[in-house]
Each structure stands twice: as structure tokens, then as C-alpha cells.
Amino acid sequence: MRNFVASAYKEFRSDKSIFGAAASEAPKFSFNAIDRRAIDYYKRSDSMYLGKFITDKSTKSKITAFIKEQHLTRKLPIGDNKEGINAFQKEFKKVLGMQDWKVRQIVDTTVNNMRNTAAINYMDQANVKNFEIIGVSDRLQCGYCAEMQGKKFSVQTSIEKIRQQTNSDPNYVSVDNPFLTAKYKSPEDLKGVEASTLQSQDIDRPPYHPYCRDHVIAVL
């Protein structure tokens, strides 16, 4: 656990880019209880999802070791990185055979969730009031994410939600932190919806759907 926390600390809390070019010097931060609870929550969350289709303990151990080695030690990128994705799939097939895509979906989505959770806690420590949604505007960007670009949310409200979620059971994730796609039937339904309305529906930080690449940045 100590090594895992150390790796997560370095991976998600040393990135100053969330403050943008406007910040001449990034604020100092501490790795606090919220971060530790978040790590524990996402570990339990991964175990829950993996347990839905993997019951063999030996296979679970191999998967855990593989994920740590690829995403924390080697820092294999997520998102639209064909070289990285192909390398991940090639190696993972040796571990899980034809089920590799399921685990990659879990890992990619969870890694992005952890990154955004850590970033918002970082902003809270730096007394940032709001964060903005930024995505990758390419041919792979879905209509939902396109509608979310530029929306601004309250850091404090999001932190309270993070506290509640990480103290909850991952089985209730659809209630505590629902995907945007579960709340709105189509991207068109999002047109004109204010960020405050979305946040009141427990929708603020990405990911908004599996494989979502959106991330947060401080509003300074």
C-alpha cells in the first residue's frame, strides 16, 4: 500500500498543468486524507468491476500487478494514443486473453477519474474557487463531451461530493457519481443546461462516460 500511495502521489499530485499558463508559480500542496480515501475507494472500485467477470484469484493478482506496472511505473498513456493502446493490448492479452478490452476500459476510466479527483483536491488546497472542463477536440470527441467544453463548476461543491463518494460503497457509484450519459439521453438534451444545474445533479468532474478523456483546469 505504501508503494502504491507513493506512486499515485507522484503521478497525480506533481502535475502543475491544471493551473495553466496564468499561474507563475504553482501553489504548494499536501497529500491529505481526501487523497488517501480516494485511492482506497478506487482500489475497491476496481476490485468490484473486475470481480464482475473475473473470479479466479490468481488472475486478479496478475491483473493488479500488470496495471501497477503499466500505468504507474511505466506511465503508459491513456486516451487516443494508438502506440500506447496497442502496446497495452498486446501485453494484456497474455494475462487475460480476449477479455483485455474490458479491463482496459476500467483502467482508462479509473485513471482519468483519479487524475481529476486529485486535481480538484489540489485546487481546493490552493483556494481556487472554480474549475473548467477541457477536452480533446478531435474526431473521437463525442457529442456529450463537446457540450461540456468550457463549463465551470464550484471546487467546494465538488470536494463535498468527493468526500461523500469516497466514504461510500463503490456499488453506489451510479448514484454518487453518475455518468453524464446516464442522466441525459442525448447530447442535444444538454444544450443550454447550466453548470450549476448539472452540479446539483451530481455531475461535474470527468469522466462523463467510459474512455472519457476530458479533464479539469483551474479558473484563475
MARBA-3410 file (N, C-alpha, C, O; in Angstrom, 1 decimal):
220
0.8,-1.2,0.0,0.0,0.0,0.0,0.9,1.3,0.0,0.6,2.2,-0.7 ~ 2.0,1.2,0.8,2.9,2.4,0.9,3.4,2.7,-0.5,3.5,3.9,-0.9 ~ 3.9,1.7,-1.3,4.4,1.9,-2.6,3.4,2.5,-3.6,3.6,3.3,-4.4 ~ 2.2,1.9,-3.4,1.1,2.4,-4.3,0.7,3.8,-4.1,0.5,4.6,-5.0 ~ 0.7,4.2,-2.8,0.4,5.6,-2.4,1.5,6.5,-2.9,1.2,7.6,-3.5
2.7,6.1,-2.8,3.8,6.9,-3.3,3.8,7.1,-4.8,4.0,8.2,-5.2 ~ 3.4,6.1,-5.5,3.4,6.2,-7.0,2.2,7.1,-7.4,2.3,7.9,-8.3 ~ 1.1,6.9,-6.7,-0.1,7.8,-7.0,0.2,9.2,-6.7,-0.2,10.1,-7.4 ~ 0.9,9.5,-5.6,1.2,10.8,-5.2,2.1,11.5,-6.3,1.8,12.6,-6.7 ~ 3.1,10.8,-6.8,3.9,11.3,-7.8,3.2,11.5,-9.1,3.4,12.5,-9.8
2.3,10.6,-9.4,1.6,10.6,-10.7,0.6,11.7,-10.8,0.5,12.4,-11.8 ~ -0.2,11.9,-9.8,-1.4,12.7,-9.9,-1.2,14.1,-9.1,-2.1,15.0,-9.3 ~ -0.3,14.2,-8.2,-0.2,15.4,-7.5,1.0,16.3,-7.8,1.2,17.4,-7.2 ~ 1.9,15.9,-8.7,3.1,16.7,-9.0,2.8,17.4,-10.3,3.7,18.2,-10.8 ~ 1.7,17.2,-11.0,1.3,17.9,-12.2,0.8,19.3,-12.0,-0.3,19.5,-11.4
1.6,20.3,-12.4,1.2,21.7,-12.2,0.3,22.3,-13.4,-0.2,23.4,-13.3 ~ 0.1,21.5,-14.4,-0.5,22.0,-15.6,-2.0,22.4,-15.4,-2.5,23.1,-16.2 ~ -2.6,21.8,-14.3,-4.0,22.2,-14.1,-4.2,23.6,-13.8,-5.3,24.1,-13.8 ~ -3.1,24.3,-13.4,-3.2,25.8,-13.1,-3.0,26.6,-14.3,-3.1,27.9,-14.3 ~ -2.6,26.0,-15.5,-2.5,26.8,-16.7,-1.3,27.7,-16.7,-0.5,27.8,-15.7
-1.1,28.4,-17.8,0.0,29.3,-18.0,-0.1,30.6,-17.2,0.8,31.3,-17.0 ~ -1.4,30.8,-16.7,-1.6,32.1,-16.0,-0.9,32.0,-14.6,-0.7,33.1,-14.0 ~ -0.6,30.8,-14.1,0.0,30.7,-12.8,1.5,30.7,-12.9,2.1,29.8,-13.4 ~ 2.1,31.8,-12.4,3.5,32.0,-12.5,4.2,31.0,-11.6,5.3,30.5,-11.9 ~ 3.6,30.6,-10.5,4.2,29.6,-9.6,3.0,28.8,-9.0,2.1,29.3,-8.4
3.1,27.5,-9.2,2.0,26.6,-8.7,2.0,26.6,-7.2,3.1,26.6,-6.6 ~ 0.8,26.6,-6.6,0.8,26.5,-5.1,1.3,25.2,-4.5,1.4,24.2,-5.2 ~ 1.7,25.3,-3.3,2.2,24.1,-2.6,1.0,23.3,-2.2,-0.1,23.8,-2.1 ~ 1.2,22.0,-2.0,0.0,21.2,-1.6,0.5,20.1,-0.7,1.7,19.9,-0.5 ~ -0.4,19.4,-0.1,-0.1,18.3,0.8,-1.0,17.1,0.4,-2.1,17.2,-0.2
-0.5,15.9,0.6,-1.2,14.7,0.2,-2.0,14.3,1.5,-1.5,13.7,2.4 ~ -3.3,14.7,1.4,-4.1,14.6,2.7,-5.1,13.4,2.7,-5.0,12.5,1.9 ~ -6.0,13.5,3.7,-6.9,12.4,3.9,-7.8,12.1,2.8,-8.2,11.0,2.5 ~ -8.2,13.2,2.1,-9.1,13.0,0.9,-8.4,12.2,-0.1,-9.0,11.3,-0.8 ~ -7.1,12.5,-0.4,-6.4,11.7,-1.4,-6.3,10.3,-1.0,-6.5,9.4,-1.8
-6.0,10.0,0.2,-5.9,8.6,0.7,-7.2,7.9,0.6,-7.2,6.7,0.2 ~ -8.3,8.5,1.0,-9.6,7.9,0.9,-9.9,7.6,-0.5,-10.5,6.6,-0.9 ~ -9.6,8.6,-1.4,-9.8,8.4,-2.8,-9.1,7.2,-3.4,-9.7,6.4,-4.2 ~ -7.8,7.0,-3.0,-7.1,5.9,-3.5,-7.7,4.6,-3.0,-7.9,3.6,-3.8 ~ -8.1,4.6,-1.8,-8.7,3.4,-1.2,-10.1,3.1,-2.0,-10.4,1.9,-2.3
-10.8,4.1,-2.2,-12.1,4.0,-2.9,-11.9,3.4,-4.3,-12.6,2.5,-4.7 ~ -11.0,3.9,-5.1,-10.8,3.5,-6.4,-10.2,2.1,-6.5,-10.4,1.3,-7.4 ~ -9.4,1.7,-5.5,-8.9,0.3,-5.4,-10.1,-0.6,-5.2,-10.2,-1.7,-5.8 ~ -11.0,-0.2,-4.3,-12.2,-1.0,-4.1,-13.1,-1.1,-5.3,-13.8,-2.1,-5.6 ~ -13.2,0.1,-6.0,-14.0,0.2,-7.2,-13.5,-0.8,-8.3,-14.3,-1.5,-8.9
-12.2,-0.8,-8.5,-11.6,-1.7,-9.5,-11.8,-3.1,-9.1,-12.2,-3.9,-10.0 ~ -11.7,-3.5,-7.9,-12.0,-4.8,-7.4,-13.4,-5.2,-7.7,-13.7,-6.4,-8.1 ~ -14.3,-4.3,-7.5,-15.7,-4.6,-7.7,-16.0,-4.8,-9.2,-16.6,-5.8,-9.6 ~ -15.5,-4.0,-10.1,-15.7,-4.1,-11.5,-15.0,-5.4,-12.0,-15.6,-6.1,-12.8 ~ -13.8,-5.6,-11.6,-13.1,-6.8,-12.1,-13.8,-8.1,-11.6,-13.8,-9.1,-12.3
-14.3,-8.0,-10.4,-15.0,-9.2,-9.8,-16.2,-9.6,-10.6,-16.7,-10.7,-10.4 ~ -16.8,-8.7,-11.4,-18.0,-9.0,-12.1,-17.7,-10.0,-13.2,-18.7,-10.8,-13.6 ~ -16.5,-10.1,-13.7,-16.2,-11.1,-14.8,-15.0,-11.9,-14.6,-14.6,-12.7,-15.4 ~ -14.3,-11.6,-13.4,-13.1,-12.4,-13.1,-13.2,-12.9,-11.7,-13.3,-12.1,-10.8 ~ -13.2,-14.2,-11.5,-13.4,-14.8,-10.2,-12.2,-15.5,-9.7,-12.0,-15.8,-8.5
-11.2,-15.8,-10.6,-10.0,-16.5,-10.2,-9.1,-15.6,-9.5,-8.7,-14.6,-10.1 ~ -8.6,-15.9,-8.3,-7.8,-15.1,-7.5,-6.4,-14.9,-8.2,-5.8,-13.8,-8.1 ~ -5.9,-15.9,-8.8,-4.6,-15.9,-9.4,-4.6,-14.8,-10.6,-3.7,-14.1,-10.8 ~ -5.7,-14.9,-11.4,-5.8,-13.9,-12.5,-6.0,-12.5,-12.0,-5.4,-11.6,-12.5 ~ -6.7,-12.3,-10.9,-6.9,-11.0,-10.3,-5.5,-10.4,-9.9,-5.2,-9.3,-10.0
-4.7,-11.3,-9.3,-3.4,-10.9,-8.8,-2.5,-10.4,-10.0,-1.8,-9.4,-9.9 ~ -2.6,-11.2,-11.1,-1.8,-10.9,-12.3,-2.3,-9.5,-12.9,-1.4,-8.7,-13.3 ~ -3.6,-9.3,-12.9,-4.1,-8.1,-13.4,-3.7,-6.9,-12.6,-3.2,-5.9,-13.1 ~ -3.7,-7.0,-11.2,-3.3,-5.9,-10.4,-1.9,-5.6,-10.6,-1.5,-4.4,-10.7 ~ -1.0,-6.6,-10.7,0.4,-6.4,-10.9,0.7,-5.7,-12.3,1.5,-4.8,-12.4
-0.1,-6.1,-13.3,0.1,-5.6,-14.6,-0.3,-4.1,-14.7,0.4,-3.3,-15.2 ~ -1.5,-3.8,-14.0,-1.9,-2.4,-14.0,-0.9,-1.5,-13.3,-0.6,-0.4,-13.9 ~ -0.4,-1.9,-12.2,0.5,-1.1,-11.5,1.8,-0.9,-12.3,2.3,0.2,-12.4 ~ 2.2,-1.9,-13.0,3.5,-1.8,-13.7,3.3,-1.0,-15.0,4.2,-0.2,-15.3 ~ 2.2,-1.1,-15.6,2.0,-0.3,-16.9,1.6,1.1,-16.6,2.1,2.0,-17.3
0.7,1.4,-15.7,0.2,2.7,-15.6,0.9,3.6,-14.5,0.9,4.8,-14.6 ~ 1.5,3.0,-13.6,2.2,3.7,-12.5,3.7,3.7,-12.8,4.4,4.8,-12.7 ~ 4.3,2.6,-13.0,5.8,2.5,-13.2,6.2,3.0,-14.6,7.1,3.8,-14.7 ~ 5.5,2.4,-15.6,5.9,2.8,-17.0,5.1,4.0,-17.5,5.4,4.6,-18.5 ~ 4.0,4.4,-16.7,3.2,5.5,-17.1,2.6,5.4,-18.5,2.7,6.4,-19.3
2.1,4.3,-18.8,1.5,4.1,-20.1,0.4,5.1,-20.3,-0.5,5.1,-19.5 ~ 0.4,5.8,-21.4,-0.7,6.9,-21.6,-2.0,6.3,-21.9,-2.2,5.1,-22.3 ~ -3.1,7.0,-21.6,-4.4,6.6,-21.9,-5.0,7.5,-23.0,-4.3,8.5,-23.4 ~ -6.2,7.3,-23.5,-6.8,8.1,-24.5,-6.4,7.7,-25.9,-6.1,6.6,-26.2 ~ -6.4,8.7,-26.8,-6.1,8.4,-28.2,-4.6,8.4,-28.5,-4.1,9.2,-29.2
-4.0,7.4,-27.9,-2.6,7.2,-28.2,-2.4,5.7,-28.7,-2.3,4.8,-28.0 ~ -2.5,5.6,-30.0,-2.5,4.3,-30.7,-1.4,3.4,-30.3,-1.5,2.2,-30.1 ~ -0.2,4.0,-30.2,1.0,3.2,-29.9,0.9,2.7,-28.5,1.2,1.5,-28.2 ~ 0.5,3.5,-27.5,0.4,3.1,-26.2,-0.7,2.1,-26.0,-0.6,1.1,-25.3 ~ -1.9,2.3,-26.6,-3.0,1.4,-26.5,-2.7,0.0,-27.1,-3.0,-1.0,-26.6
-2.0,0.0,-28.3,-1.6,-1.3,-28.9,-0.6,-2.0,-28.1,-0.7,-3.3,-28.0 ~ 0.3,-1.3,-27.4,1.2,-2.0,-26.5,0.5,-2.6,-25.3,0.8,-3.7,-24.9 ~ -0.4,-1.8,-24.8,-1.2,-2.3,-23.6,-2.0,-3.6,-24.0,-1.9,-4.6,-23.3 ~ -2.7,-3.5,-25.2,-3.5,-4.7,-25.6,-2.6,-5.9,-25.9,-3.0,-7.0,-25.5 ~ -1.5,-5.7,-26.5,-0.6,-6.8,-26.8,-0.1,-7.5,-25.6,-0.1,-8.7,-25.5
0.3,-6.7,-24.6,0.8,-7.3,-23.3,-0.3,-7.9,-22.5,-0.2,-9.0,-21.9 ~ -1.5,-7.2,-22.5,-2.6,-7.7,-21.6,-3.2,-9.0,-22.1,-3.7,-9.8,-21.3 ~ -3.2,-9.2,-23.4,-3.7,-10.5,-23.9,-3.0,-11.7,-23.4,-3.6,-12.8,-23.2 ~ -1.8,-11.5,-23.0,-1.0,-12.6,-22.4,-1.6,-12.9,-21.0,-1.4,-14.0,-20.4 ~ -2.2,-11.9,-20.3,-2.7,-12.0,-19.0,-4.1,-12.5,-19.0,-4.5,-13.4,-18.2
-5.0,-11.9,-19.9,-6.4,-12.2,-19.8,-7.0,-12.7,-21.1,-8.2,-12.9,-21.1 ~ -6.3,-12.9,-22.1,-6.9,-13.4,-23.3,-7.8,-12.4,-24.0,-7.4,-11.2,-24.2 ~ -9.0,-12.8,-24.3,-9.9,-12.0,-25.1,-10.7,-11.0,-24.2,-11.5,-10.2,-24.7 ~ -10.5,-11.0,-22.9,-11.2,-10.1,-22.0,-10.4,-8.8,-21.8,-10.8,-8.0,-21.0 ~ -9.3,-8.6,-22.5,-8.5,-7.4,-22.2,-9.2,-6.1,-22.4,-8.9,-5.1,-21.7
-10.1,-6.0,-23.4,-10.8,-4.7,-23.6,-11.6,-4.2,-22.4,-11.7,-3.0,-22.2 ~ -12.2,-5.2,-21.7,-13.0,-4.9,-20.5,-12.2,-4.2,-19.4,-12.5,-3.2,-18.9 ~ -11.0,-4.8,-19.2,-10.1,-4.3,-18.1,-9.5,-2.9,-18.6,-9.4,-2.0,-17.7 ~ -9.2,-2.8,-19.8,-8.6,-1.5,-20.3,-9.7,-0.4,-20.2,-9.3,0.7,-19.8 ~ -10.9,-0.7,-20.4,-12.0,0.3,-20.2,-12.0,0.7,-18.7,-12.1,1.9,-18.4
-11.9,-0.3,-17.8,-12.0,0.0,-16.4,-10.8,0.9,-16.0,-10.9,1.9,-15.3 ~ -9.6,0.5,-16.4,-8.3,1.1,-16.1,-8.3,2.6,-16.6,-8.1,3.5,-15.9 ~ -8.6,2.7,-17.9,-8.5,4.1,-18.5,-9.5,5.0,-17.8,-9.1,6.2,-17.5 ~ -10.7,4.5,-17.6,-11.7,5.4,-17.0,-11.4,5.7,-15.5,-11.5,6.9,-15.1 ~ -10.9,4.7,-14.8,-10.5,5.0,-13.4,-9.3,5.9,-13.3,-9.3,6.8,-12.4
-8.3,5.7,-14.1,-7.1,6.6,-14.1,-7.5,8.1,-14.3,-7.0,8.9,-13.7 ~ -8.4,8.3,-15.3,-8.9,9.7,-15.6,-9.7,10.2,-14.4,-9.6,11.4,-14.0 ~ -10.5,9.3,-13.8,-11.2,9.7,-12.6,-10.3,10.1,-11.4,-10.5,11.2,-10.8 ~ -9.3,9.3,-11.2,-8.3,9.6,-10.2,-7.6,10.9,-10.4,-7.4,11.8,-9.5 ~ -7.2,11.1,-11.7,-6.5,12.3,-12.0,-7.3,13.6,-11.8,-6.8,14.6,-11.2
-8.6,13.6,-12.1,-9.4,14.7,-12.0,-9.8,14.9,-10.5,-9.9,16.1,-10.0 ~ -10.0,13.8,-9.8,-10.2,13.9,-8.3,-9.1,14.6,-7.6,-9.2,15.5,-6.8 ~ -7.8,14.1,-7.9,-6.6,14.7,-7.3,-6.5,16.1,-7.7,-6.1,17.0,-6.8 ~ -6.8,16.5,-8.9,-6.6,17.9,-9.4,-7.5,18.8,-8.6,-7.2,19.9,-8.2 ~ -8.8,18.4,-8.4,-9.8,19.2,-7.7,-9.4,19.4,-6.3,-9.5,20.5,-5.7
-8.9,18.3,-5.6,-8.4,18.5,-4.2,-7.2,19.4,-4.2,-7.1,20.2,-3.2 ~ -6.4,19.3,-5.1,-5.2,20.2,-5.3,-5.7,21.7,-5.3,-5.2,22.5,-4.6 ~ -6.7,21.9,-6.2,-7.2,23.3,-6.3,-7.9,23.8,-5.1,-7.7,24.9,-4.7 ~ -8.5,22.9,-4.3,-9.2,23.3,-3.1,-8.1,23.7,-2.1,-8.3,24.7,-1.4 ~ -7.0,23.0,-2.0,-5.9,23.4,-1.1,-5.3,24.8,-1.5,-4.8,25.5,-0.7
-5.4,25.1,-2.8,-4.8,26.3,-3.4,-5.8,27.4,-3.3,-5.6,28.5,-3.9 ~ -7.0,27.2,-2.7,-8.1,28.2,-2.6,-8.6,28.6,-4.0,-9.1,29.8,-4.1 ~ -8.6,27.7,-4.9,-9.2,28.0,-6.2,-10.7,27.8,-6.1,-11.2,26.8,-5.5 ~ -11.5,28.7,-6.6,-13.0,28.7,-6.4,-13.7,27.8,-7.5,-14.7,27.2,-7.1 ~ -13.2,27.8,-8.7,-13.9,27.1,-9.8,-12.9,26.4,-10.7,-11.8,26.8,-10.8
-13.4,25.3,-11.3,-12.6,24.6,-12.3,-13.4,24.6,-13.6,-14.6,24.7,-13.7 ~ -12.7,24.4,-14.7,-13.3,24.4,-16.1,-13.0,23.1,-16.7,-12.0,22.4,-16.5 ~ -13.9,22.6,-17.6,-13.8,21.4,-18.3,-13.1,21.6,-19.7,-13.5,22.5,-20.4 ~ -12.0,20.8,-19.9,-11.2,20.9,-21.1,-11.2,19.5,-21.7,-10.9,18.5,-21.0 ~ -11.3,19.4,-23.0,-11.3,18.1,-23.6,-10.4,18.1,-24.9,-9.7,19.0,-25.1
-10.4,17.0,-25.6,-9.6,16.8,-26.8,-10.6,17.0,-28.0,-11.4,16.1,-28.2 ~ -10.5,18.1,-28.7,-11.4,18.3,-29.8,-10.9,17.7,-31.1,-10.3,18.3,-31.9 ~ -11.2,16.4,-31.2,-10.8,15.7,-32.4,-12.0,14.9,-32.9,-13.1,15.0,-32.4 ~ -11.8,14.0,-33.9,-12.9,13.2,-34.5,-13.4,12.2,-33.5,-14.5,11.7,-33.7 ~ -12.7,11.9,-32.4,-13.2,10.9,-31.4,-14.0,11.5,-30.3,-14.6,10.8,-29.5
-14.0,12.9,-30.3,-14.8,13.5,-29.2,-16.3,13.3,-29.4,-16.8,13.6,-30.5 ~ -17.0,12.8,-28.4,-18.4,12.6,-28.5,-19.2,13.9,-28.3,-18.6,14.9,-27.9 ~ -20.5,13.8,-28.7,-21.3,15.0,-28.6,-21.5,15.4,-27.1,-21.6,16.6,-26.9 ~ -21.5,14.5,-26.2,-21.6,14.8,-24.8,-20.4,15.7,-24.3,-20.6,16.8,-23.7 ~ -19.2,15.2,-24.6,-18.0,16.0,-24.2,-17.9,17.3,-24.9,-17.5,18.3,-24.3
-18.4,17.4,-26.2,-18.4,18.7,-26.9,-19.3,19.7,-26.2,-18.9,20.9,-26.1 ~ -20.4,19.3,-25.7,-21.3,20.1,-24.9,-20.7,20.6,-23.6,-21.1,21.7,-23.1 ~ -19.8,19.8,-23.0,-19.3,20.1,-21.7,-18.1,21.1,-21.7,-17.7,21.6,-20.7 ~ -17.5,21.3,-22.9,-16.3,22.1,-23.0,-16.6,23.5,-22.5,-17.6,24.2,-22.9 ~ -15.7,24.0,-21.6,-15.8,25.4,-21.1,-16.7,25.6,-20.0,-16.8,26.6,-19.4
-17.5,24.5,-19.6,-18.4,24.7,-18.4,-17.5,24.8,-17.1,-16.5,24.1,-17.0 ~ -18.0,25.6,-16.2,-17.3,25.9,-15.0,-18.1,25.5,-13.8,-19.3,25.7,-13.7 ~ -17.4,24.8,-12.9,-18.0,24.2,-11.7,-17.4,24.7,-10.4,-16.2,25.1,-10.4 ~ -18.1,24.6,-9.3,-17.6,25.0,-8.0,-16.7,24.0,-7.4,-17.0,22.8,-7.4 ~ -15.4,24.4,-7.1,-14.5,23.4,-6.5,-15.0,22.9,-5.1,-15.0,21.7,-4.8
-15.5,23.8,-4.3,-16.0,23.4,-3.0,-17.1,22.4,-3.0,-17.2,21.5,-2.3 ~ -18.1,22.7,-3.9,-19.2,21.7,-4.1,-18.7,20.4,-4.5,-19.2,19.3,-4.1 ~ -17.7,20.4,-5.5,-17.2,19.1,-6.0,-16.4,18.4,-4.9,-16.5,17.1,-4.8 ~ -15.7,19.1,-4.0,-14.9,18.5,-2.9,-15.9,17.8,-1.9,-15.6,16.7,-1.5 ~ -17.0,18.4,-1.6,-18.0,17.8,-0.7,-18.5,16.5,-1.4,-18.8,15.5,-0.7
-18.7,16.5,-2.7,-19.2,15.3,-3.4,-18.1,14.2,-3.3,-18.5,13.1,-3.1 ~ -16.9,14.6,-3.5,-15.8,13.7,-3.4,-15.7,13.0,-2.1,-15.5,11.8,-1.9 ~ -15.8,13.8,-1.0,-15.8,13.3,0.4,-16.9,12.3,0.6,-16.7,11.2,1.1 ~ -18.1,12.6,0.1,-19.3,11.7,0.3,-19.1,10.4,-0.5,-19.3,9.3,0.0 ~ -18.6,10.6,-1.8,-18.4,9.4,-2.6,-17.3,8.4,-2.1,-17.6,7.2,-2.0
-16.2,9.0,-1.7,-15.1,8.1,-1.2,-15.4,7.5,0.1,-14.7,6.5,0.5 ~ -16.4,8.0,0.9,-16.8,7.4,2.1,-17.9,6.4,1.9,-18.4,5.7,2.8 ~ -18.4,6.3,0.6,-19.5,5.4,0.3,-18.9,4.1,-0.3,-17.7,3.8,-0.4 ~ -19.9,3.2,-0.7,-19.5,1.9,-1.3,-19.5,2.1,-2.8,-20.4,2.7,-3.4 ~ -18.5,1.6,-3.5,-18.4,1.7,-4.9,-19.6,1.1,-5.7,-19.9,1.5,-6.8
-20.4,0.2,-5.0,-21.6,-0.3,-5.6,-22.6,0.8,-5.9,-23.5,0.6,-6.7 ~ -22.5,1.9,-5.2,-23.4,3.0,-5.3,-22.9,4.1,-6.2,-23.4,5.2,-6.2 ~ -21.9,3.8,-7.1,-21.3,4.8,-7.9,-22.3,5.5,-8.9,-22.1,6.6,-9.2 ~ -23.2,4.7,-9.3,-24.2,5.3,-10.3,-25.1,6.3,-9.7,-25.7,7.1,-10.4 ~ -25.2,6.3,-8.3,-25.9,7.3,-7.6,-25.0,8.4,-7.1,-25.3,9.6,-7.3
-23.8,8.1,-6.6,-22.9,9.1,-6.0,-22.2,9.9,-7.1,-21.9,11.1,-7.0 ~ -21.8,9.2,-8.3,-21.1,9.9,-9.3,-21.6,9.3,-10.7,-20.8,8.6,-11.4 ~ -22.8,9.7,-11.1,-23.4,9.1,-12.3,-22.7,9.6,-13.5,-22.2,10.7,-13.6 ~ -22.6,8.7,-14.6,-22.1,9.2,-15.9,-23.1,10.2,-16.4,-24.3,10.1,-16.2 ~ -22.6,11.1,-17.2,-23.5,12.1,-17.9,-24.4,11.4,-18.8,-25.6,11.8,-19.0
-24.0,10.3,-19.5,-24.8,9.6,-20.4,-26.0,8.9,-19.7,-26.9,8.5,-20.4 ~ -25.9,8.7,-18.4,-27.0,8.1,-17.7,-28.1,9.1,-17.3,-29.2,8.7,-17.1 ~ -27.7,10.3,-17.3,-28.6,11.4,-16.9,-29.3,12.0,-18.1,-30.5,12.5,-18.0 ~ -28.6,12.1,-19.2,-29.2,12.7,-20.4,-29.1,11.7,-21.6,-28.1,11.1,-21.9 ~ -30.3,11.6,-22.2,-30.4,10.6,-23.3,-29.6,10.9,-24.5,-29.2,10.0,-25.2
-29.4,12.2,-24.8,-28.6,12.6,-26.0,-27.9,13.9,-25.7,-28.3,14.6,-24.8 ~ -26.8,14.1,-26.5,-26.1,15.4,-26.3,-27.0,16.6,-26.5,-26.8,17.7,-25.9 ~ -28.0,16.5,-27.4,-28.9,17.6,-27.6,-29.6,18.1,-26.4,-30.0,19.2,-26.2 ~ -29.9,17.1,-25.5,-30.6,17.4,-24.2,-29.7,18.3,-23.3,-30.3,18.9,-22.4 ~ -28.4,18.4,-23.6,-27.5,19.2,-22.7,-27.5,20.6,-23.2,-27.0,21.5,-22.4
-27.9,20.9,-24.3,-27.8,22.3,-24.9,-28.6,23.3,-23.9,-29.8,23.1,-23.6 ~ -27.9,24.3,-23.5,-28.5,25.3,-22.7,-28.6,25.0,-21.2,-29.0,25.8,-20.4 ~ -28.1,23.8,-20.8,-28.1,23.4,-19.4,-27.0,24.0,-18.6,-25.8,23.9,-19.0 ~ -27.3,24.8,-17.6,-26.2,25.5,-16.8,-25.4,24.5,-16.0,-25.9,23.4,-15.6 ~ -24.1,24.9,-15.8,-23.2,24.1,-15.0,-23.8,23.9,-13.6,-23.6,22.8,-13.0
-24.4,24.9,-13.0,-25.0,24.8,-11.6,-26.1,23.7,-11.6,-26.2,23.0,-10.6 ~ -26.8,23.6,-12.7,-27.9,22.6,-12.7,-27.3,21.2,-12.8,-27.7,20.3,-12.1 ~ -26.2,21.1,-13.6,-25.5,19.8,-13.7,-24.9,19.4,-12.3,-25.0,18.2,-11.9 ~ -24.3,20.3,-11.7,-23.7,20.0,-10.4,-24.7,19.6,-9.3,-24.4,18.8,-8.4 ~ -25.9,20.2,-9.4,-27.0,19.8,-8.5,-27.5,18.4,-8.7,-28.1,17.8,-7.9
-27.1,17.9,-9.9,-27.5,16.5,-10.3,-26.3,15.6,-10.1,-26.3,14.5,-10.6 ~ -25.3,16.1,-9.3,-24.1,15.3,-9.0,-23.2,15.0,-10.3,-22.5,14.0,-10.3 ~ -23.3,15.9,-11.2,-22.4,15.8,-12.4,-21.5,17.0,-12.5,-22.0,18.2,-12.6 ~ -20.2,16.8,-12.4,-19.3,17.9,-12.5,-17.9,17.4,-13.1,-17.7,17.7,-14.3 ~ -17.1,16.7,-12.3,-15.8,16.3,-12.8,-15.9,15.1,-13.8,-16.8,14.3,-13.6
-15.0,15.1,-14.8,-15.0,13.9,-15.7,-14.4,12.7,-14.9,-13.8,12.9,-13.9 ~ -14.6,11.5,-15.5,-15.1,11.2,-16.8,-16.6,11.2,-16.8,-17.3,10.9,-15.8 ~ -17.2,11.5,-18.0,-18.6,11.5,-18.2,-19.2,10.2,-18.8,-20.4,10.1,-18.9 ~ -18.2,9.4,-19.2,-18.6,8.1,-19.8,-17.4,7.2,-19.9,-16.3,7.8,-19.7 ~ -17.5,5.9,-20.2,-16.3,5.1,-20.3,-15.3,5.7,-21.4,-15.8,6.1,-22.4
-14.0,5.6,-21.1,-13.0,6.1,-22.0,-13.0,7.7,-22.2,-12.3,8.2,-23.0 ~ -13.7,8.4,-21.4,-13.8,9.8,-21.5,-12.4,10.4,-21.2,-11.7,10.0,-20.3 ~ -12.0,11.4,-22.1,-10.7,12.0,-22.0,-10.7,13.4,-21.4,-9.7,14.1,-21.3 ~ -11.9,13.9,-21.1,-12.0,15.3,-20.5,-11.2,15.4,-19.2,-11.1,14.4,-18.5 ~ -10.7,16.6,-18.9,-10.0,16.8,-17.7,-10.4,18.2,-17.2,-11.0,19.0,-17.8
-9.9,18.5,-16.0,-10.3,19.8,-15.3,-9.0,20.7,-15.3,-7.9,20.3,-15.3 ~ -9.3,22.0,-15.3,-8.2,23.0,-15.2,-8.8,24.2,-14.3,-10.0,24.5,-14.4 ~ -7.9,24.7,-13.5,-8.3,25.8,-12.6,-8.7,27.1,-13.3,-8.1,27.4,-14.3 ~ -9.8,27.7,-12.8,-10.2,29.0,-13.3,-9.5,30.1,-12.4,-9.9,30.2,-11.2 ~ -8.6,30.8,-12.9,-7.8,31.7,-12.1,-8.2,33.2,-12.4,-7.6,34.1,-11.8
END
